[in-house]
C-alpha cells in the first residue's frame, strides 16, 4: 500500500478516501496540480495588471457589497478581513475526523486551477493535513449556499496565523504552531480569501464521513438482522432469489443474497417451523434494507461528483480568458442528498427496533424479556425503551432541512440550501442508528443462546464467539448500560474491507 496519495485531476473515489483514512496516508500535490495552480495564479496576476474594471470578489466587496470597488493596495487586507469577519461559528466543535476531511476536500477543489490561489496557500493546507494540524471549526454558522462560509473561514484562519488548531492531543493557538514549525503566515493575494471561504467542503466532508459510516452500518444491519432472524426461529423462504427477481431492485436483491450467505449452514434456519409467516421486520428485511442501499448509491453518486468539483466563486478559466461569477458554491445537491441519507438511515434503525421488540416479547419459545425468572428479573425490557427513544429522536432529525430557506446578505443571497444543518443532523442520526444496532445485537446474541445446542451458521457463530468474548450472556439483572456500551464499542471497532463495504 502506497503511503502517500497524490492530489490530481484523477477522480477521487470514496474507496480511495477510505484507504487514505484507514492507512493514515500522507498527501502531496501532483506535478499536474502544481502546474494548474501556478498557471491560474499567473493569469490572475496578469489580469489585475491589465484592467481596472471591477471583478467580483477580486477587487470588490463581497455579498451585497459586490459593487464596492477596492483599491489595489488594499487587496491583501480585503482578503484577510474577509476571513476574519466570516469566522462566526458557534455551537459544538466539528469532530476532528470531519475537519481532516475538510482539509483534504478543499485541497482537492483548489488543485484544479480554477480558483486563483497561490501554490504556497495550497501547500500550507497540505502541511496542515500531513502534520495533523486541524483548525478548530464549529458546527453552526453555515447556510449551505455561499459555500460553507463560517466553517471554511475557521478552516482558513490558521493560514494567516490566527485562530486555534488541534494538534498533539490538545487545542493550541495557531501562533504556537507557527513557531513550532518555523512557518510564516500566508499573505493572501486577490481572490484567495474568497476561494478559501466559498465551497461546500463542510457539507461534503460530513457527507463522505457519514456515507462511509452508513455503508458499514448497512452491512451490519444485514448481519445483525440475520442473527435476529435465526434467534427468532424465522423462515428463510422470503429471502429466496426467485422472490426478488420479480421485483428486481438492486438493493433488495443484494440484501437477500447477503442474508442467504450469512445463514448458509445454519441448523436453526433449516429446522422445521411451526409458523407459516414472520413479522414484516424479519420477512421484509430485503425490501427495507435494500431501499436504503439504493438510496446510498444515489447519495454516493452525488457526493462523488461534488468532491471532484470546483465549488468556489468566481471561477477562473485560463484557456478561455474568462472569470465568471456563478453559483457552484450553492449546496442544494448536497442538502437534498443529506436529507435523503437521514430518511434512509432512520429506517434501518426503525426496523431494527421492531426486531428488538419481537425478540423480547416471549414468542416462539424465547423467555419473556430474554432472561430466566422474568418478574424477579426485568431482563432486556428497558434496552428496548432506549432503542425506541432513539428511533423517535431520529424521526424528528429526519425532517428535511432542505425545504427551509432564509434570506441573507441584504437579499443578495435570497435562497439558501440549509445543507449544513442537514449535515449535522445526519451526523447525530447515523450515529444513533449505530446505537440501535448495538442494542439489537445485544438482544440477538442473548436470544440465540437460548436456542442451544442448535447452532446458527459457521459465519454467524464465529462472529458471535468474538462478540460474546466482549459482551457476556445475562443470567440475572445487572447494569445494562455497561453491556450496551460494550456492544456499541464492538460495532465501532468492527472493520469491514472496502470490497464488502461498497459491494
N, C-alpha and C positions, 0 to 999 in steps of 0.2 A: 504494500500500500504506500503510494506517494505521500510524503508528509507535508507537502506544500501544494496548495491549489492555486492555479494561475487564473487571474481575472482576465477575461477576454470576451469577445463577441459570441463565443460558443454558448449555446443555450444552457443556462443554469437550471439543472433538473432538481426536483425535490429530493431524489435519491442521492444526488451529489451533495446537497446540503446536509443530508442525514449523515453521510460519510465524513464530511468536514467536521461536523459536531462530534460524532462518535469517536473519531480518531484524533480529535483536537488538532486538526491540521492548521498550519500557518497559511497565510495567503500572500500573494505577490502580484504586482501588475505585469501583464504580458507586454512584450515589445509593441504589439499591435495597440494595446490600450494607451501606452505611453505616447506613441505617435499620434493617436487620435486626440488625446487630451491636449498635447502641445500644439497641434495644428489648429484646434478650435480656439485656444487662448491667443495664439499669434494672430489669428484672423480678427478676433475681437479687439485686440490692442490696435491693430491697423485701422479697424473701423472707427475706433474712438478718435484716432488722429485725423481721419479724413472728413468726419462730419460732426456738426454741432446740433443737428436735429434731435429732439427727444426720442430715446429708445426706452420703452418701459422697463423699469427695474434695473437699468444700467446707468442711466443718468437722469432718472426721475424718482419721485417718491413712490410709495407702494400703496396698493389697495385703492381706496378712494382718493389718495394723494397722487395718483398717477400723472396728473397734469402739472405737477410742480417740478420745474427743471432744476437740477443740481449742478453746480459748477464743478469743473474737472478737479480742482484742488480739494474738493470735499468728498470725493467718491469713496475713499477708504473709510472715512468717518461715517458716511452713509451706510456702508455695508455693516460696520461694527455696531452702529446704532440699531440697525435692523435686528441683528442677532440678540442684542441685549434687551431691546424693547419687547421682543416677541417671546422671550423666555418667561412665560407667565403660567407655568404649570402648577397645578395644585393636586391634592389627593395623595394616594399612596405612591411609593416609588415603583417604577416599572421593574419587573424581575430582571436580574442580570442576564439570563438566557435570552430574553427578548431584546435587551439593549445590544447584546453582541450581534444578534441577527440584524438589527437596525444598521449597525456599522457595516456589516457585510453587504447588505442590500443597497445602502447609499453609495458605497464604493462601486458596486456593480453598475448602478444607474449613471454615475458620473463618468464611468470609464468609456462610454460610447462616443464621447467627443461632441456632444450637442449641448453642453451646459456652460462652457466658457470658464471653467475653473482652472487654477494653476495646478501643475503637476505636484508641487510641494504640498498643496492642500489635501489632495487625494492621498499622497504618500503618508501624510501625518495620520490620516484616518486608518490607513493600513497599519501603521505603527501602533496606534491605539488597539486595534484588533489583535495584533500579534503579541502584544505585551499584556493583554487582558486589562487594559485601562478603559473602564466602562463609565461613560458620563452618567451622572445622576439625572434621571428623567422622571417625570411624574405622569400619572395616568389620565389626569383631567386637563383639558385645555384645547383639544383639537376638535374642530367641527367636521373634519374629514373632507374639506373642499378646496381650500387654498393650499392643498397639501396638509400635512400634519404640522402646522406652523409651530405651535408651542412646544411639543415634544422634540421636534427637529432643531428648534432654537437651543434647547438644553443640550442636545447632541453636539451642536456646533460651538457652544460656549468655550469648551476646553481648547479649541483650535486657536482662540485669541487669548488664551491664558486665563480665562475666567471660569466661574462655576466650580463644581465639585465632581470628583470621579470616585469610583470604587476600584481599589487596587490592593492586592496582597491582603485581602480579607477585611479591609476597612475603608471607610469613606475618608477622602483626603481633599484638601483644596488643590485645584489644578496647579497653582503656583509651586506647590511642593513637588509635584510630578515633573514640572518643567525643570526644576533644579536638579532632581534626581537623575533625569535622562539628558541633562545639558541641552535642552531644547529652548528655542526662542518662540514666542507666539507668532502665529502666521499673520502677516499683513494682508488683509483681504483686499483684493482688487475689485474693479467694477464687476457687477453681476454675481460675484461669488456668494455673498450673503444670501441672496435670493435663491441661488442654485442649491444651497445647503438647506434652506428652510422649506422651499417648495418641494413637494414629493410625498409619496404615500408610504414611506418606509415604516412608520409606526404601525399602520394598519396591516401592511404586508408582512412585517415581522411577526405580529400576532397571528396572522393567517398561516404563515409557514409553520410556526411552532405548534399551533393548535391542529393543523392538518396532520402533521406527523404524529401528534398525540392521538388524534381521532382514528387514524389508520390502526394504530396499536390497540386502541380500545375496541374498535370494530372486530379485530381478530379475537381479542379476549372475550368479547361478548358472545361470539360463536362458540368458543371453547367452554366458557363457564355455563352458557346456556345448554351445551351438550351434557355437561356434568349434571346440571339440574334435571334435564330430561331423563337421564339414566336413574338418578336418585328418586325421581317421581314415578318410576316404572312406566315411562312413556313409550309411545309407539314410534317405530322408525318409518312406517309406510308414508307419512306425509312428506318425507324427505326423498322419496323415490324420484329419480330424474324424470320419469315419464310425466309426473305431475307438473313439473316446472318447464318442460319443453313445450307444453301447450300454452304457457304464459311466460315466454322466454325473456323476462327482464334479466339483464346480466347479473346484477347483484343478487337476485333471487336464486338464479342457477348456481352462482358461486357459493352462497351460504349453504344451500342444500348439499352441495358437493363437500364442503368443509365438514359439515356435521356428520355426513356418512363416513368420511375419512377418520374423524375424531373417534367415532364409535365402532369402527371396524374391529371385530374380535371381542366385543363386549358380551359377556354372559347375560347381563341384565337386560340389554336391549333386545336380545333374541329369545328371551323366555316367553312362554305363553302368557297372554294378557287376559285379565278379567273384564276389561273395559274396551269399548269399541272406539272411543274418541278421547283425545286430550283437549284441555282448555286451549284457547287461542294463544296464550302466552307461550305455550310449548309448540302447538301444532303450526302456528303461523310465524315461527322464527324466520324461515326463509323470506317470507313476504315483508316482514317488518325490518329485520336486519338488512335484508337485501336492498330495500328502498334507501336506507341510509348509505349503503355502499355506492349506489348510483348517484346519490347526492354528493358524496365525497369526490367522485370523479368529475362532476361539474365544477365543484369548488377548486379542485386541483388544476383544471384547465384555466380557470380564471386567474388563480394566483400565479401559476407558471407564466402566463402572459405578462402579468403585472411586474414580476420580479426581473423580467428580461426587457423592461421598457424604460424609456426616458420620461420621468414624471415631474420634472421641474419646469419653470417657465421664466422668461420666454425661451423658445428652442432656437438654437443656432445651427444653421445649415451652411457649412463652409462651401461645399461644392456648388450649391445653388445661389450663394451670396444672399442669403435671406436670414433675417432674425424675426421670428414670428411669435407674437404673444397669443397663446392659445389656452387650453384648459385641461392639459393632461394630468394636472395635479388633482382633479376632481375625483373623489373616492367612490363614486356611485357603483362601479362594478364590484369593488371590494365590500361595500356596505351591504349590497344585496347578497353576495356570496357568504359573508359572515353571518347575516341573519338566517340564511338557509342552513348554514352549519349549526346554528343554535337549535333550530327546529329539528333537524335530523338527529343530532346527538341527544337531544332531550328525549326523543322517542326510544333510543336504546336504554336510557335509564328508566323510562316509564314501563316498558315491558319487562325489564329486569326485576323491578319492584313487584310486579304481578306474579312472577315466578317465585320470588321470596315468600309472598303471601300464601301461595298454593303449598309450598313446602312445609310451612308451619301449621297448616290447618288440620292436621290429624287425619289426612286422607291416605288411602292406598297402603295401609299397614305401617305408616310412619307415626311415631308418637306425637301427640299434640305439643306444639312448640319445640319439637325435636329434642326432648330431654326426658329421661326417666323420672318418674314421680312428678308429673305435672300437677301443679297445685302447690305442693311444697316448693317446687322449683318453677319459676316463671320461664326459665329457658330462653328461647330465641324470640320471645314475644316482642321485646322492645327494640331490638335491631331493625325489625320491620317498621316500627314507628319512625325511626331515624331515617330509613330509606324513603318512607312516604313523605316526610317533611322536606327532604332534599329534592324529591321529584316535584313537589308542589312549588318549591323555590325556583326550580328550573322552568316550570311552566310560566312563571312570571318573567324570568330572564329571557325567555324565548320570544316575548313580544317584540316584533320587528322595530329596530331603531331607525331603519332607513325610510320609514313612512313619515318621519318627522323632518322638519327643516325650520330654520330661523334666520332672519335677515341679519347680516353683519356688515361691517366696514362701510357704514353710511349708505347702505343699499347697493354698493358695487357687488358685493358677494351675497346675492339675494336668494340663492338656492344652495343649500349645503347637504352633504350626504349623511352626516352623523355616523359615518362608518367607524370612527374611533370609539364611539360608545358601543357600537355593535361588537367591536374587537374586545373591549374589556369585559363586556357582558359574556361574550363567548368563552373567555378565559375562565371565568368563575363557573360557568355552566359545564364546560368539558371536564374540568377537574372535579366537579360534583358527580358527573357520570362515573368517573373512576372510583369514587367513594361508594356509589350504589353497587357497582360490580364487585367491589371488595366485600360488601355485605352479602351479596348473592353467593359469592364463592365460599364465604364462611358458612352460610346455611347449607349449600350444596355438599360441601365436604362433610359436615355433620350428618346430613341426611343419608348420604351414600354409605356411610359407615354402618348404619343400621341394616343395610342390605347384605352384609357379610354373612356367610362365606362366599356368596356370589360376588363376582368382580365385574368391573367395567372393562373397557378396552385397555390393552397394554399402554397406549399413549396416555390415556387419562390416569391410569394407575401410577405411572411414572411421575406425571405432573402432580398428582395428589400426594405421593410419597414425599416429594420435595416440599410441597406446601405444608403438609402435616408435621414436618420436622420443625417448622416455624410456628405453626398455629395448632394448638392442642385440641383434641376431642373433649367436649364438655360433658362431664358426668353429673355435675351439680352446679348450682348458680355460682357465678364469680363475677368479676368486674369485666363486663363485655366490651367496654370502651378499649381496654388494652388489646383484646383479641381483634377488634375491628381495625385498630391501627396497625397491628401486625399484618393483618390481611391486606390492608392498603399498601403497606411497605413492600410486601411480597409482589404485588401487582406493579408498583412503581419500579422496582428493581428488575422485573422480568424483562429480558431482552429478546427482541424478535428480529431476525435477519431481514434485510431490505427485500429479498426475494419473496418472502412471505408477506411482508408489510404492504407492498404495493401490488401483490398478486390479485 
